[in-house]
Amino acid sequence: MGMLRTFRSVVQFDSITLDRVERRLKKAACIDDYRRIAKRRLPFGVFDYIDGGAEDERTLARNVTTFADLEFKPRVLRDVSNIDTSTTIFGRPAAMPLILAPTGFTRIAHSQGELAVARAAAQAGLPWSLSTMGTRSIEEVAAVSDGEKWFQVYTWKDRGLVEDLIKRAKASGFTAIWLTVDTAVLGRRERDVRRGMTLPPKVGLGTLVDGAIHPSWTIDFLRNDPITFANVVGKNVEDGSTAVSLAEHVARQFDQALSWDDIDWLRSIWDGPIVLKGIQTVADAKQAVAMGVEGIGLSNHGGRQLDDAPAPISLVEPVRQELGDSGTIICDGGARRGSDIVKAIALGADAVSIGRPYFYALGAGGERGVAHMLNFMREGLERTMALSGVRSVQEIERKLVRWK
Ligand SMILES: Cc1cc2nc3c(=O)[nH]c(=O)nc-3n(C[C@H](O)[C@H](O)[C@H](O)COP(=O)(O)O)c2cc1C
């Protein structure tokens, strides 16, 4: 009896959670956990499309590990009882200096796709971006989110189509444009090559087996309307209704002749802020600002394009030094914690953007997964600020970090 009482006093049984999504998310303590859960739930080909990078995936790895080369110089005894993570990006309020980057084919992780991510971002007070290769349309996402929305532009050979997309984005209340400049041709993503990955996934013997091993994804996929490039359905380009490999699609539809001259063209059809997504040198950042571009998206497309391109976090400081106070710098790629946001801001970025972290979370738990992940990032940011002695984003200074 006595022993049982002692046992009861030290062991507390968690109330059993019946909700399966909640049960899964309770076990997610960091981004790698959402990744692990998504890996278990998604077909191999789908997971590798999201997770993979170009060639030897060295840039993919370094995007993340370079953050670990920075060390804090934390200050103490600073009354951190009130921490304010809010900021403004292009003059508009954001709950944190964090943006959800555009990703193509988002519904591949969950039928709700962009709708789920846009809703969770709006709820968290963060800007969210829709890709040209999105699988929900501009109008569909605008209908479910009154949050801050940015549109990402890939320049198709058919410029009329691009103009049409930008007009629709404007009409639907999108406030900024990312022009992706690192995808003249598609990087060689060897996991996709190996798996014969196509969009939408082609059903063959391999995918049937893969689908049967991952039944919850398969049921969700089969129960919902087919995945297409929702913004261009019915237009004179491939809309994703037939399976094509992404590399073939990009080669046929994207304009390899895109150049600095086209910035003026974009300016003539869009009067809001423009961010060049995929700037990888100080020289290009300088040229962009000289041409009146508002935003510098330091990015290598999450390591999916040119392998051995530099990690974005390593470019923040030299670019900020070159630009002085001009230009909004966004550090895109490899951020996995709130502490990574603090590091990027300390070196001179205005905001950080993330892709895979929300894609994994979407695969792990749909909209609730994304909300859970954004909360993890917010808590991490607040905790890091408190432990390093800064109370506001403005107080995050260069001397807060040093390269090891
Ligand atoms: C699955 C996936 C799809 C992506 N699709 C696009 C896209 O359509 N357009 C684009 O500009 N960037 C795209 N990106 C790149 C992201 O916008 C972002 O640059 C990258 O994910 C940041 O790195 P991170 O995943 O380490 O956070 C994609 C990234 C992933 C992982």
Ligand as a Chemical Component Dictionary entry (heavy atoms), coordinates in Angstrom:
data_LIG
# 
_chem_comp.id                   LIG 
_chem_comp.type                 NON-POLYMER 
_chem_comp.pdbx_formal_charge   0 
_chem_comp.three_letter_code    LIG 
# 
loop_
_chem_comp_atom.comp_id 
_chem_comp_atom.atom_id 
_chem_comp_atom.alt_atom_id 
_chem_comp_atom.type_symbol 
_chem_comp_atom.charge 
_chem_comp_atom.model_Cartn_x 
_chem_comp_atom.model_Cartn_y 
_chem_comp_atom.model_Cartn_z 
_chem_comp_atom.pdbx_ordinal 
LIG C1  C1  C 0 9.441  22.349 -51.253 1  
LIG C2  C2  C 0 9.929  23.711 -51.599 2  
LIG C3  C3  C 0 9.365  24.401 -52.656 3  
LIG C4  C4  C 0 9.806  25.688 -52.977 4  
LIG N1  N1  N 0 9.187  26.382 -53.993 5  
LIG C5  C5  C 0 9.582  27.655 -54.259 6  
LIG C6  C6  C 0 8.900  28.429 -55.237 7  
LIG O1  O1  O 0 7.938  27.991 -55.851 8  
LIG N2  N2  N 0 9.358  29.697 -55.473 9  
LIG C7  C7  C 0 10.423 30.245 -54.800 10 
LIG O2  O2  O 0 10.789 31.370 -55.052 11 
LIG N3  N3  N 0 11.057 29.527 -53.837 12 
LIG C8  C8  C 0 10.650 28.267 -53.553 13 
LIG N4  N4  N 0 11.294 27.561 -52.558 14 
LIG C9  C9  C 0 12.370 28.208 -51.770 15 
LIG C10 C10 C 0 11.795 28.879 -50.527 16 
LIG O3  O3  O 0 11.046 30.016 -50.875 17 
LIG C11 C11 C 0 12.908 29.346 -49.594 18 
LIG O4  O4  O 0 13.835 30.095 -50.323 19 
LIG C12 C12 C 0 13.653 28.210 -48.900 20 
LIG O5  O5  O 0 12.773 27.171 -48.551 21 
LIG C13 C13 C 0 14.358 28.737 -47.657 22 
LIG O6  O6  O 0 15.142 27.768 -47.065 23 
LIG P1  P1  P 0 14.643 26.851 -45.831 24 
LIG O7  O7  O 0 13.780 25.787 -46.434 25 
LIG O8  O8  O 0 15.924 26.347 -45.272 26 
LIG O9  O9  O 0 13.893 27.719 -44.871 27 
LIG C14 C14 C 0 10.860 26.268 -52.230 28 
LIG C15 C15 C 0 11.426 25.562 -51.169 29 
LIG C16 C16 C 0 10.975 24.302 -50.840 30 
LIG C17 C17 C 0 11.590 23.586 -49.670 31 
# 
loop_
_chem_comp_bond.comp_id 
_chem_comp_bond.atom_id_1 
_chem_comp_bond.atom_id_2 
_chem_comp_bond.value_order 
_chem_comp_bond.pdbx_ordinal 
LIG C1  C2  SING 1  
LIG C2  C3  SING 2  
LIG C2  C16 DOUB 3  
LIG C3  C4  DOUB 4  
LIG C4  N1  SING 5  
LIG C4  C14 SING 6  
LIG N1  C5  DOUB 7  
LIG C5  C6  SING 8  
LIG C5  C8  SING 9  
LIG C6  O1  DOUB 10 
LIG C6  N2  SING 11 
LIG N2  C7  SING 12 
LIG C7  O2  DOUB 13 
LIG C7  N3  SING 14 
LIG N3  C8  DOUB 15 
LIG C8  N4  SING 16 
LIG N4  C9  SING 17 
LIG N4  C14 SING 18 
LIG C9  C10 SING 19 
LIG C10 O3  SING 20 
LIG C10 C11 SING 21 
LIG C11 O4  SING 22 
LIG C11 C12 SING 23 
LIG C12 O5  SING 24 
LIG C12 C13 SING 25 
LIG C13 O6  SING 26 
LIG O6  P1  SING 27 
LIG P1  O7  DOUB 28 
LIG P1  O8  SING 29 
LIG P1  O9  SING 30 
LIG C14 C15 DOUB 31 
LIG C15 C16 SING 32 
LIG C16 C17 SING 33 
# 
